[in-house]
Structure formats: C-alpha cells, structure tokens
Amino acid sequence: MFSIIWKNRELVLNLVSRDLRNRYAGSMMGILWNVINPLAMIVIYTVIFSQIMRAKLPGVNDIYGYSIYLCSGIFSWMAFQEAVIRGTNVFVENANIIKKISFPREVLLAFTNISSMVVFAISFCLFLAFVLIVGHPITISYLFIIPLMFLQQLFAFALTMGTSVINVYIKDVSQVVNVIFQFWFWMTPIVYPITIIPHKLGIVLRLNPMFYMIEMYHNAVFRGKVPQFSYALIFLGITVLFLFIGAWIFRNLGRDIADEL
C-alpha cells in the first residue's frame, strides 16, 4: 500500500496542493486563512485562559504556561481529528471521480492525511513564534515534534483505511466517528493535566492511544523534555496493530467501492 502511494506521489502532492487552495476558494484572503485561523486560536486561548481566567497548572507559575500546555496538545489533536474525519468521508465525497477514473484508492487516503499534516505544520510554526514572544524556553526536545507528527498521522491513516471503506457501505459511520471524537477529546489530557485525575480514572485514560501521543507532545513542548520512550513504543505498537486491521478491511472490502458508490 505504501509503495503504491510512493509511486503515485506526484498525484498525491497535486491533490494536496489543490486541496489547500480550494479550502478557501473564492475568499479574498485565500490560502492566508490557513495562517489566520490558528493565529486567532492562539490569541483567543492566551487572552481567555491566561489573562481573563488566569488559569494555571499545578506547580507552574508562568502566566502563559496553561496556554502553551493547551496549544501544544490541541493543534496536534485537530490535525489528527481532521485526518480521520476527512479520511472517513473521502470515498463518498469523491464518488464521481472514483466511478469515472481508474486509479489507486490509497491516493485519496494519503492526500487527506498529508493535507491536514501541512495545516498542522503551519499552525505549529505560528505557535513556536508565540512561544518565543512570551519568553518560554525552546529546547532541543522540540525536534521530536517532527517524528511525533508523522507517527500521529500514521495512526490516523491506519484508522481511515478501515473507516473510509466501511463508510461506503454504511453511511452512518461518518456520523458515529464525529460523535466518538467528541467523547474522545475529553478522554484525552489536552485541556487538563493527568496529575489532577483520580488514580482509577487515570488508569482508564491510559487505554486511550492518544493519551500517549498528547503526553509526548506535552513533554517535548511544555516541559522541554525528551518524549517518553515507553509511550512511543506503546503508541507505535497500537498503530501497527490498526495498520494490519485497516489493511485487512481495505483489501477485503475495498474492491467493490465503485459499485457501492
């Protein structure tokens, strides 16, 4: 599957480029909205949580500490969520193309994933500028953001291999995925630190794969430490498992996609 995507990489990149341009097609600002939206989020979170609510984390005196903690997790979560939700709907939304043109279906899954990753990279660059402005130290641990981003999007790809195909046969799947993400967000320590959660509930939260990913982001960005190696191994193992499951579903149910559409 990955070799097929690599052979068609020019098509994938063209689709990514077109998608980024078409997101705000017809608007006066155009592609600049990819910069304005995350910038607005950073400002809003900083003003509301740091200045108005005066939110602080236990043991952290930095007035911008909570904003940095929140942004370091929420931008990665948004990229992951967008990749899965868009990937789930990609075959249904591109039904006309699939029926008319013969091409590897994996290309569609790849381009939605990479597109969300590009937006995430833009958002995180703006976030890093914010971190520099407020004087929060940037350490070598920030370099781990790149492998974490790829690992996170690989997990998203693994999930969409299955959900995208099943959604062709059962259209309710896309709605179910949307509902799941609403609960999933709050079951992931993005807006709250795991240290304030009761021990028994904390054990339950560790059953959530994204718990490990978000905590690694927090370690690399907020705490300035190397991401936990054990967490990386656990998340990688879960990703490989879902890759096998997704590939099995894709191989067995993906052949008749055009007919079902």
Secondary structure as GFF3:
##gff-version 3
##sequence-region A 1 261
A	DSSP	alpha_helix	2	7	.	.	.	ID=ss1
A	DSSP	alpha_helix	9	22	.	.	.	ID=ss2
A	DSSP	three_ten_helix	30	32	.	.	.	ID=ss3
A	DSSP	alpha_helix	33	45	.	.	.	ID=ss4
A	DSSP	pi_helix	46	52	.	.	.	ID=ss5
A	DSSP	alpha_helix	65	93	.	.	.	ID=ss6
A	DSSP	alpha_helix	95	100	.	.	.	ID=ss7
A	DSSP	alpha_helix	106	134	.	.	.	ID=ss8
A	DSSP	three_ten_helix	140	144	.	.	.	ID=ss9
A	DSSP	alpha_helix	145	169	.	.	.	ID=ss10
A	DSSP	alpha_helix	173	186	.	.	.	ID=ss11
A	DSSP	three_ten_helix	194	196	.	.	.	ID=ss12
A	DSSP	alpha_helix	199	205	.	.	.	ID=ss13
A	DSSP	alpha_helix	209	217	.	.	.	ID=ss14
A	DSSP	pi_helix	218	222	.	.	.	ID=ss15
A	DSSP	alpha_helix	229	253	.	.	.	ID=ss16
A	DSSP	three_ten_helix	254	256	.	.	.	ID=ss17
A	DSSP	alpha_helix	257	260	.	.	.	ID=ss18
###
